[in-house]
């Protein structure tokens, strides 16, 4: 069971940041493949442990959850061809789903993190989530104040509207949460944790603490999908 990442994986990402060019990458492709496989092996162990509290991850394959290292530069002023991190998304529906899940981001200089929640949902899901927050604010506040959640996460972050969302009053008790367009929580890991067996334990504990928040946001999305059938 792979419970940590090798220091060489962080070393590769660090070097890639300094040499983000196709020629360098091709010369170092074997290092990339080793880093990729290292991450896949760790994910396999993590998924196996997480199934105990997140059944949606049962049977999912780590390689299918990884994002490509190649950047889409077609519409970006930043023409660097490669991402400066390795990452994966674990959720019902896999990497490409809009469902809430667990995002694991590996980056050196103590910038690795685990995040969860829901990121920029489409308009119908966004509306449904806001309604869920409005109707069940006390439930969400209880989840955010749960000691297990607070041990790893400092509330919810995410892009917000500067104005009041349509259909809500500015004095709504939930207005700050309703202004969100994404609802995310993140926990960062020092490099020394990422390269120790503590990484597995900490990832798993953070994911389990985050699970009730994910479930809260998933509920209105599933209800919406059921209405469409």
Backbone as JSON, one array per atom type, in Angstrom:
{
  "sequence": "XXXXXXXXXXXXXXXXXXXXXXXXXXXXXXXXXXXXXXXXXXXXXXXXXXXXXXXXXXXXXXXXXXXXXXXXXXXXXXXXXXXXXXXXXXXXXXXXXXXXXXXXXXXXXXXXXXXXXXXXXXXXXXXXXXXXXXXXXXXXXXXXXXXXXXXXXXXXXXXXXXXXXXXXXXXXXXXXXXXXXXXXXXXXXXXXXXXXXXXXXXXXXXXXXXXXXXXXXXXXXXXXXXXXX",
  "N": [[0.84, -1.21, 0.0], [0.6, 2.11, -0.93], [1.42, 4.88, 0.82], [2.35, 7.44, 0.75], [3.93, 10.1, -1.16], [6.79, 9.97, -3.3], [9.81, 11.81, -2.7], [11.04, 12.44, -5.12], [8.97, 12.92, -6.86], [7.94, 15.42, -6.15], [10.27, 16.8, -6.67], [10.46, 16.59, -9.45], [8.22, 18.11, -10.3], [8.96, 20.59, -9.3], [11.25, 21.12, -10.81], [10.11, 21.17, -13.34], [8.63, 23.5, -13.23], [10.63, 25.38, -13.5], [11.55, 24.85, -15.98], [9.65, 24.92, -18.12], [9.11, 23.81, -20.86], [8.75, 22.23, -24.04], [10.94, 20.8, -25.12], [12.63, 20.33, -22.89], [10.84, 18.83, -21.34], [10.44, 16.52, -22.89], [12.98, 15.41, -22.76], [12.97, 14.75, -20.15], [10.93, 12.99, -19.81], [10.75, 10.4, -18.75], [11.05, 10.87, -16.05], [8.71, 12.26, -15.56], [6.81, 10.24, -16.11], [7.42, 8.48, -14.07], [6.73, 10.05, -11.84], [4.02, 10.39, -12.32], [3.11, 7.73, -12.13], [3.73, 7.24, -9.5], [1.94, 8.93, -8.19], [-0.47, 7.8, -9.07], [-0.31, 5.29, -7.8], [-0.44, 6.05, -5.13], [-3.01, 7.2, -5.11], [-4.56, 4.93, -5.59], [-4.35, 3.55, -3.16], [-5.52, 5.47, -1.49], [-8.15, 5.67, -2.49], [-9.07, 3.13, -1.92], [-9.18, 3.22, 0.87], [-11.0, 5.31, 1.24], [-13.45, 4.42, 0.35], [-14.87, 3.36, 2.43], [-16.34, 5.4, 3.61], [-17.26, 6.83, 1.46], [-19.04, 5.55, -0.77], [-19.39, 6.0, -3.5], [-16.95, 6.02, -4.71], [-16.2, 3.47, -5.12], [-14.69, 1.03, -7.1], [-13.63, 2.86, -8.9], [-11.03, 3.92, -11.1], [-7.72, 4.98, -10.56], [-6.15, 6.15, -12.67], [-8.08, 7.14, -14.34], [-9.02, 9.3, -13.02], [-7.12, 11.2, -12.92], [-5.96, 14.39, -14.03], [-4.84, 15.69, -17.17], [-1.41, 16.52, -17.77], [-0.85, 18.36, -19.63], [-1.39, 21.66, -20.7], [-4.2, 23.55, -21.87], [-3.7, 25.82, -24.16], [-4.93, 27.35, -26.01], [-6.73, 29.51, -25.7], [-5.47, 31.19, -23.99], [-3.3, 33.64, -22.6], [-1.06, 32.82, -21.36], [1.32, 30.78, -22.41], [2.71, 28.56, -21.56], [3.41, 25.14, -21.85], [2.83, 23.08, -20.01], [1.2, 22.02, -16.97], [1.99, 23.12, -13.66], [1.76, 21.3, -11.63], [0.44, 18.21, -10.27], [-2.63, 16.53, -10.45], [-5.88, 15.32, -9.34], [-9.35, 14.31, -9.48], [-11.76, 13.12, -7.38], [-14.84, 11.7, -7.39], [-18.4, 10.98, -7.53], [-19.17, 9.92, -10.69], [-16.73, 10.55, -11.7], [-13.74, 12.15, -13.05], [-14.65, 14.22, -14.78], [-17.07, 15.13, -13.9], [-19.68, 17.38, -12.69], [-20.39, 17.1, -10.16], [-20.11, 17.44, -6.56], [-17.0, 16.7, -4.94], [-13.73, 15.34, -4.26], [-10.78, 17.02, -4.57], [-7.45, 16.57, -5.3], [-4.35, 18.02, -5.12], [-1.09, 18.24, -6.11], [1.83, 19.82, -5.32], [5.02, 21.34, -5.01], [6.9, 23.13, -2.4], [5.25, 23.33, -0.2], [2.65, 23.56, -1.14], [0.76, 21.67, -1.77], [-2.58, 20.42, -1.7], [-5.81, 19.36, -0.42], [-9.06, 19.59, -1.58], [-12.6, 20.3, -1.5], [-16.18, 20.26, -2.13], [-18.22, 22.22, -4.33], [-17.63, 23.33, -7.62], [-18.14, 26.1, -9.54], [-20.9, 25.5, -10.61], [-23.29, 24.77, -13.27], [-25.98, 27.01, -14.37], [-28.68, 25.97, -13.67], [-28.1, 24.09, -11.6], [-26.72, 25.75, -9.86], [-28.75, 27.52, -9.04], [-30.4, 25.68, -7.72], [-28.75, 24.85, -5.62], [-28.42, 27.24, -4.2], [-31.04, 27.6, -3.33], [-31.26, 25.4, -1.66], [-29.43, 26.1, 0.35], [-30.71, 28.4, 1.33], [-33.09, 27.31, 2.33], [-32.14, 25.5, 4.19], [-30.27, 26.59, 6.01], [-29.47, 26.43, 8.74], [-28.76, 23.76, 8.98], [-26.53, 23.61, 7.25], [-24.82, 25.45, 8.51], [-24.39, 24.06, 10.86], [-22.91, 21.9, 9.92], [-20.62, 23.22, 9.06], [-19.6, 24.07, 11.43], [-18.91, 21.8, 12.69], [-16.65, 20.0, 14.71], [-14.86, 18.14, 13.52], [-14.78, 18.94, 10.84], [-13.84, 21.58, 11.15], [-11.31, 21.11, 12.09], [-9.72, 20.66, 9.9], [-10.49, 22.48, 7.93], [-11.17, 25.87, 7.05], [-13.91, 27.11, 6.96], [-15.9, 28.03, 4.06], [-14.73, 28.81, 0.84], [-14.53, 30.57, -2.32], [-15.46, 31.95, -5.53], [-17.45, 34.92, -5.57], [-20.58, 36.67, -6.07], [-20.77, 40.21, -6.46], [-23.02, 41.53, -6.01], [-26.44, 41.12, -4.82], [-27.84, 37.91, -5.21], [-30.27, 37.09, -7.71], [-33.64, 37.04, -6.72], [-33.31, 36.96, -4.01], [-33.17, 38.67, -0.84], [-31.17, 41.34, 0.43], [-30.9, 41.27, 3.16], [-31.13, 38.68, 3.9], [-30.48, 35.97, 6.06], [-28.63, 34.14, 5.15], [-27.12, 35.39, 3.25], [-24.38, 35.86, 2.63], [-23.36, 33.33, 2.05], [-25.08, 32.71, -0.02], [-24.23, 34.36, -2.03], [-22.11, 33.16, -3.18], [-20.54, 31.65, -6.05], [-19.14, 29.44, -6.31], [-18.49, 26.86, -3.94], [-16.11, 26.05, -1.85], [-13.76, 24.17, 0.11], [-10.52, 24.0, 1.52], [-7.53, 22.24, 2.38], [-4.21, 22.51, 3.23], [-1.03, 20.83, 2.75], [2.15, 20.35, 4.19], [5.32, 19.79, 2.53], [6.82, 17.87, 3.88], [4.93, 16.28, 5.04], [3.56, 15.26, 2.82], [5.44, 13.52, 1.79], [5.58, 11.54, 3.67], [4.21, 8.74, 5.56], [2.16, 9.8, 6.95], [0.71, 11.32, 5.23], [-1.26, 9.82, 3.86], [-3.02, 9.18, 6.01], [-3.79, 11.75, 6.83], [-4.98, 12.81, 4.5], [-7.14, 11.05, 4.19], [-8.57, 11.47, 6.58], [-9.24, 14.19, 6.28], [-10.83, 14.06, 3.97], [-12.97, 12.52, 4.91], [-13.99, 14.26, 6.83], [-14.91, 16.23, 5.19], [-16.89, 15.07, 3.69], [-19.72, 15.27, 4.6], [-20.3, 17.93, 3.86], [-19.97, 17.86, 1.08], [-22.08, 16.11, 0.55], [-24.27, 17.67, 1.27], [-24.31, 19.62, -0.75], [-24.58, 17.99, -2.96], [-27.12, 16.92, -2.75], [-29.32, 18.77, -3.62], [-28.59, 18.87, -6.29], [-28.92, 16.27, -7.18], [-31.66, 16.04, -6.74], [-32.6, 17.83, -8.62], [-31.81, 16.57, -10.97], [-33.41, 14.32, -10.81], [-35.93, 15.44, -11.17], [-35.8, 16.08, -13.81], [-35.95, 13.74, -15.16]],
  "CA": [[0.0, 0.0, 0.0], [1.4, 3.34, -1.09], [0.81, 5.84, 1.74], [2.96, 8.76, 0.61], [4.58, 10.32, -2.45], [8.25, 10.02, -3.25], [10.39, 13.15, -2.87], [11.38, 12.67, -6.52], [7.78, 13.45, -7.54], [7.96, 16.87, -5.91], [11.45, 17.33, -7.36], [10.13, 16.73, -10.87], [7.31, 19.26, -10.48], [9.75, 21.79, -9.03], [12.11, 21.35, -11.98], [9.24, 21.51, -14.47], [8.3, 24.93, -13.09], [11.76, 26.17, -13.95], [11.89, 24.46, -17.36], [8.35, 24.57, -18.7], [9.3, 23.82, -22.31], [8.56, 20.89, -24.6], [12.22, 20.12, -25.28], [13.04, 19.84, -21.57], [9.9, 17.81, -20.9], [10.72, 15.27, -23.61], [14.23, 14.86, -22.22], [12.7, 14.29, -18.78], [9.65, 12.28, -19.83], [10.8, 9.25, -17.85], [10.81, 11.39, -14.7], [7.28, 12.54, -15.49], [6.09, 8.97, -16.04], [7.64, 7.96, -12.71], [5.93, 10.88, -10.93], [2.62, 10.06, -12.6], [2.84, 6.41, -11.58], [3.81, 7.4, -8.05], [0.67, 9.54, -7.79], [-1.51, 6.78, -9.31], [-0.18, 4.27, -6.76], [-0.97, 6.64, -3.9], [-4.46, 7.33, -5.28], [-5.16, 3.6, -5.45], [-4.46, 3.3, -1.72], [-6.46, 6.44, -0.93], [-9.5, 5.28, -2.91], [-9.41, 1.92, -1.17], [-9.55, 3.63, 2.22], [-12.12, 6.26, 1.23], [-14.7, 3.72, 0.02], [-15.59, 3.05, 3.68], [-17.3, 6.47, 3.9], [-17.74, 7.39, 0.2], [-19.24, 4.39, -1.66], [-19.36, 6.4, -4.91], [-15.6, 5.81, -5.24], [-15.99, 2.03, -5.32], [-14.42, 0.59, -8.46], [-13.04, 3.88, -9.76], [-9.63, 3.68, -11.41], [-6.94, 6.2, -10.37], [-5.7, 6.77, -13.92], [-9.22, 7.82, -14.94], [-9.32, 10.47, -12.2], [-6.03, 12.17, -13.12], [-6.03, 15.39, -15.09], [-3.67, 15.72, -18.03], [-0.36, 17.48, -17.42], [-0.77, 19.33, -20.72], [-2.28, 22.8, -20.58], [-4.9, 24.02, -23.07], [-3.21, 27.2, -24.3], [-5.58, 27.96, -27.18], [-7.4, 30.78, -25.38], [-4.75, 31.75, -22.84], [-2.08, 34.42, -22.86], [0.02, 32.02, -20.79], [1.58, 29.72, -23.39], [3.48, 27.44, -21.02], [2.69, 23.94, -22.32], [2.54, 22.09, -18.99], [0.8, 22.46, -15.65], [3.08, 23.03, -12.68], [1.27, 20.46, -10.54], [-0.24, 16.98, -10.66], [-3.88, 16.61, -9.72], [-6.93, 14.35, -9.65], [-10.66, 14.62, -8.89], [-12.46, 11.9, -6.96], [-16.25, 12.02, -7.18], [-19.37, 10.21, -8.29], [-19.14, 10.4, -12.06], [-15.35, 10.65, -12.15], [-12.97, 13.41, -13.19], [-15.3, 15.26, -15.56], [-18.39, 15.43, -13.36], [-19.89, 18.65, -11.98], [-20.78, 16.75, -8.79], [-19.14, 17.68, -5.49], [-16.06, 15.59, -4.75], [-12.47, 15.61, -3.58], [-9.71, 17.41, -5.52], [-6.13, 16.46, -4.69], [-3.43, 18.84, -5.91], [0.27, 18.01, -5.62], [2.71, 20.91, -5.74], [6.06, 21.53, -3.98], [6.96, 24.35, -1.59], [4.13, 23.28, 0.76], [1.44, 24.02, -1.84], [-0.17, 20.57, -2.02], [-3.8, 20.57, -0.91], [-7.03, 18.62, -0.69], [-10.21, 20.5, -1.58], [-13.88, 19.67, -1.8], [-17.29, 21.17, -2.38], [-18.7, 22.27, -5.7], [-16.93, 24.39, -8.33], [-18.79, 26.77, -10.67], [-21.95, 24.68, -11.22], [-24.13, 25.45, -14.27], [-27.06, 27.84, -13.82], [-29.76, 25.25, -12.96], [-27.57, 23.53, -10.35], [-26.41, 26.9, -9.0], [-30.03, 27.95, -8.48], [-30.87, 24.65, -6.79], [-27.89, 24.88, -4.43], [-28.78, 28.44, -3.43], [-32.33, 27.33, -2.67], [-30.97, 24.46, -0.57], [-28.81, 26.9, 1.42], [-31.75, 29.28, 1.88], [-34.07, 26.5, 3.09], [-31.5, 24.66, 5.22], [-29.1, 27.31, 6.5], [-29.05, 25.92, 10.04], [-28.08, 22.49, 8.74], [-25.21, 23.89, 6.69], [-24.0, 26.08, 9.56], [-24.0, 23.0, 11.78], [-21.83, 21.13, 9.28], [-19.42, 24.06, 9.01], [-19.09, 24.21, 12.8], [-18.55, 20.48, 13.2], [-15.22, 19.99, 15.07], [-14.07, 17.36, 12.56], [-14.58, 19.8, 9.68], [-13.02, 22.74, 11.53], [-9.93, 20.67, 12.32], [-8.99, 20.7, 8.63], [-10.96, 23.49, 6.99], [-11.57, 27.17, 7.6], [-15.11, 27.59, 6.28], [-16.05, 27.85, 2.61], [-14.25, 29.87, -0.03], [-15.05, 30.47, -3.68], [-15.84, 33.2, -6.18], [-18.75, 35.43, -5.14], [-21.18, 37.85, -6.69], [-20.63, 41.46, -5.7], [-24.39, 41.98, -5.76], [-27.33, 40.11, -4.24], [-28.36, 37.06, -6.28], [-31.66, 37.31, -8.08], [-34.62, 36.29, -5.94], [-32.99, 36.99, -2.58], [-33.03, 39.99, -0.24], [-29.82, 41.6, 0.98], [-30.89, 40.99, 4.6], [-31.3, 37.24, 4.11], [-29.44, 35.5, 6.99], [-27.65, 33.31, 4.43], [-26.74, 36.14, 2.06], [-22.96, 35.7, 2.27], [-23.23, 32.02, 1.41], [-25.85, 32.73, -1.26], [-23.5, 35.12, -3.05], [-21.08, 32.3, -3.8], [-20.74, 30.94, -7.32], [-18.5, 28.16, -5.97], [-18.37, 26.65, -2.5], [-14.96, 25.16, -1.73], [-12.96, 24.15, 1.33], [-9.19, 23.48, 1.17], [-6.57, 21.98, 3.45], [-2.86, 22.41, 2.65], [-0.11, 19.87, 3.36], [3.58, 20.62, 4.01], [6.04, 18.77, 1.76], [7.29, 16.78, 4.76], [3.78, 15.38, 5.24], [3.29, 14.62, 1.53], [6.43, 12.47, 1.56], [5.57, 10.62, 4.8], [2.98, 7.95, 5.63], [1.13, 10.66, 7.54], [-0.07, 11.91, 4.14], [-2.46, 8.98, 3.66], [-3.92, 9.35, 7.15], [-4.32, 13.11, 6.84], [-5.89, 12.92, 3.36], [-8.34, 10.28, 4.47], [-9.32, 12.16, 7.64], [-9.79, 15.43, 5.71], [-11.91, 13.68, 3.07], [-14.13, 12.1, 5.71], [-14.55, 15.47, 7.45], [-15.51, 17.02, 4.11], [-17.97, 14.29, 3.07], [-21.06, 15.82, 4.84], [-20.46, 19.16, 3.07], [-20.21, 17.41, -0.29], [-23.42, 15.53, 0.49], [-25.23, 18.77, 1.34], [-24.4, 20.25, -2.08], [-25.0, 17.01, -3.94], [-28.56, 16.64, -2.6], [-30.17, 19.51, -4.56], [-28.21, 18.53, -7.67], [-29.59, 15.0, -7.49], [-33.1, 16.31, -6.82], [-32.82, 18.49, -9.91], [-31.68, 15.55, -12.0], [-34.59, 13.44, -10.71], [-37.05, 16.18, -11.75], [-35.64, 16.14, -15.26], [-36.22, 12.42, -15.74]],
  "C": [[0.87, 1.25, 0.0], [0.75, 4.45, -0.26], [1.43, 7.24, 1.67], [3.5, 8.9, -0.81], [6.09, 10.37, -2.27], [8.74, 11.46, -3.39], [10.71, 13.46, -4.33], [10.2, 13.21, -7.32], [7.71, 14.96, -7.36], [9.15, 17.51, -6.62], [11.16, 17.54, -8.84], [9.26, 17.96, -11.11], [8.07, 20.57, -10.28], [10.63, 22.13, -10.23], [11.29, 21.74, -13.22], [8.85, 22.99, -14.42], [9.4, 25.82, -13.68], [12.09, 25.93, -15.42], [10.64, 24.06, -18.13], [8.39, 24.73, -20.23], [9.24, 22.39, -22.82], [9.88, 20.12, -24.71], [12.7, 19.53, -23.96], [12.15, 18.69, -21.13], [10.19, 16.48, -21.59], [11.99, 14.61, -23.1], [14.01, 14.25, -20.83], [11.39, 13.51, -18.68], [9.63, 11.08, -18.87], [10.56, 9.68, -16.4], [9.33, 11.71, -14.51], [6.49, 11.25, -15.33], [6.24, 8.34, -14.65], [6.8, 8.72, -11.7], [4.44, 10.55, -11.08], [2.25, 8.71, -11.97], [2.86, 6.44, -10.06], [2.48, 7.94, -7.52], [-0.48, 8.54, -7.96], [-1.49, 5.72, -8.2], [-0.73, 4.79, -5.43], [-2.49, 6.75, -3.97], [-5.17, 6.0, -5.09], [-5.36, 3.26, -3.97], [-5.51, 4.21, -1.09], [-7.9, 6.06, -1.26], [-9.97, 4.06, -2.12], [-9.86, 2.27, 0.25], [-10.81, 4.47, 2.26], [-13.46, 5.6, 0.96], [-15.53, 3.45, 1.29], [-16.6, 4.13, 4.04], [-17.83, 7.15, 2.63], [-17.89, 6.25, -0.82], [-19.17, 4.73, -3.14], [-18.0, 6.17, -5.54], [-15.29, 4.35, -5.49], [-15.77, 1.73, -6.8], [-13.81, 1.63, -9.38], [-11.53, 3.64, -9.9], [-8.83, 4.98, -11.31], [-6.56, 6.91, -11.67], [-6.83, 7.54, -14.6], [-9.58, 9.11, -14.2], [-8.26, 11.56, -12.34], [-6.36, 13.16, -14.22], [-4.74, 15.34, -15.91], [-2.68, 16.79, -17.57], [-0.28, 18.6, -18.45], [-1.81, 20.43, -20.55], [-2.97, 23.09, -21.92], [-4.57, 25.51, -23.22], [-3.91, 27.97, -25.42], [-6.16, 29.35, -26.88], [-6.73, 31.49, -24.21], [-3.55, 32.55, -23.3], [-0.84, 33.7, -22.32], [0.23, 30.81, -21.69], [2.47, 28.6, -22.86], [2.73, 26.14, -21.31], [2.25, 22.97, -21.22], [2.07, 22.74, -17.69], [1.98, 22.3, -14.69], [2.63, 22.29, -11.43], [0.71, 19.18, -11.13], [-1.51, 16.91, -9.83], [-4.89, 15.57, -10.19], [-8.22, 14.79, -8.95], [-11.4, 13.33, -8.64], [-13.9, 12.24, -6.61], [-17.13, 11.03, -7.91], [-19.43, 10.78, -9.71], [-17.74, 10.62, -12.6], [-14.84, 12.06, -12.35], [-13.76, 14.54, -13.84], [-16.66, 15.68, -15.02], [-18.46, 16.84, -12.78], [-20.27, 18.38, -10.52], [-19.71, 17.15, -7.78], [-18.24, 16.46, -5.32], [-14.82, 16.06, -4.03], [-11.38, 15.86, -4.63], [-8.38, 17.37, -4.78], [-5.09, 17.05, -5.63], [-2.04, 18.7, -5.31], [1.21, 19.06, -6.21], [3.75, 21.15, -4.64], [5.97, 22.89, -3.31], [5.71, 24.47, -0.72], [2.81, 23.76, 0.16], [0.52, 22.88, -2.25], [-1.41, 20.77, -1.16], [-4.88, 19.6, -1.34], [-8.18, 19.61, -0.59], [-11.47, 19.72, -1.88], [-14.96, 20.73, -1.93], [-17.71, 21.11, -3.82], [-18.12, 23.5, -6.38], [-17.74, 24.85, -9.54], [-19.86, 25.9, -11.34], [-22.72, 25.46, -12.27], [-25.34, 26.11, -13.62], [-28.16, 27.05, -13.11], [-29.31, 24.68, -11.62], [-27.24, 24.64, -9.35], [-27.67, 27.39, -8.29], [-30.52, 26.97, -7.42], [-30.05, 24.66, -5.5], [-28.22, 26.1, -3.57], [-30.1, 28.23, -2.68], [-32.13, 26.4, -1.48], [-30.35, 25.2, 0.62], [-29.85, 27.77, 2.11], [-32.7, 28.49, 2.79], [-33.44, 25.8, 4.29], [-30.21, 25.29, 5.75], [-28.58, 26.74, 7.81], [-28.29, 24.6, 9.89], [-26.66, 22.72, 8.23], [-24.29, 24.52, 7.73], [-23.53, 25.04, 10.57], [-22.85, 22.17, 11.22], [-20.52, 21.92, 9.29], [-18.8, 24.24, 10.4], [-18.75, 22.86, 13.44], [-17.05, 20.45, 13.51], [-14.35, 19.23, 14.08], [-13.77, 18.18, 11.31], [-13.63, 20.94, 10.01], [-11.57, 22.36, 11.79], [-9.09, 20.85, 11.06], [-9.33, 21.89, 7.74], [-11.43, 24.75, 7.71], [-12.74, 27.72, 6.79], [-15.09, 27.3, 4.78], [-15.52, 29.07, 1.88], [-14.88, 29.68, -1.41], [-15.46, 31.82, -4.21], [-17.25, 33.6, -5.8], [-19.27, 36.52, -6.07], [-20.92, 39.07, -5.83], [-22.0, 42.01, -5.32], [-25.19, 40.86, -5.11], [-27.89, 39.23, -5.36], [-29.85, 37.26, -6.49], [-32.59, 36.42, -7.25], [-34.38, 36.3, -4.45], [-32.83, 38.43, -2.1], [-31.65, 40.13, 0.39], [-29.75, 41.31, 2.47], [-31.17, 39.52, 4.91], [-30.17, 36.75, 5.03], [-28.32, 34.7, 6.3], [-26.97, 34.07, 3.3], [-25.28, 35.94, 1.66], [-22.71, 34.36, 1.59], [-23.97, 31.99, 0.08], [-25.13, 33.46, -2.38], [-22.45, 34.28, -3.77], [-21.53, 31.8, -5.17], [-20.03, 29.58, -7.27], [-18.45, 28.08, -4.45], [-17.28, 25.61, -2.29], [-14.31, 25.28, -0.35], [-11.64, 23.46, 1.0], [-8.35, 23.29, 2.42], [-5.2, 21.74, 2.82], [-1.98, 21.45, 3.47], [1.33, 20.32, 3.15], [4.23, 19.48, 3.22], [6.45, 17.58, 2.64], [6.17, 15.81, 5.09], [3.5, 14.58, 3.98], [4.22, 13.43, 1.3], [6.57, 11.53, 2.76], [4.26, 9.85, 4.82], [1.84, 8.71, 6.29], [0.21, 11.23, 6.46], [-1.37, 11.13, 3.9], [-3.48, 9.22, 4.77], [-4.58, 10.72, 7.14], [-5.3, 13.33, 5.68], [-7.22, 12.25, 3.66], [-9.2, 10.97, 5.53], [-9.96, 13.44, 7.11], [-10.95, 15.12, 4.77], [-13.16, 13.29, 3.85], [-14.8, 13.29, 6.39], [-15.32, 16.31, 6.44], [-16.76, 16.36, 3.52], [-19.36, 14.88, 3.35], [-21.33, 17.11, 4.07], [-20.74, 18.8, 1.62], [-21.64, 16.88, -0.44], [-24.49, 16.62, 0.5], [-25.42, 19.4, -0.04], [-24.88, 19.27, -3.15], [-26.52, 16.8, -3.92], [-29.44, 17.44, -3.56], [-29.84, 19.22, -6.02], [-28.87, 17.22, -8.1], [-31.1, 15.18, -7.6], [-33.45, 16.94, -8.17], [-32.78, 17.47, -11.04], [-32.9, 14.63, -12.0], [-35.81, 14.11, -11.32], [-37.01, 16.17, -13.26], [-35.99, 14.82, -15.93], [-37.71, 12.24, -16.05]]
}
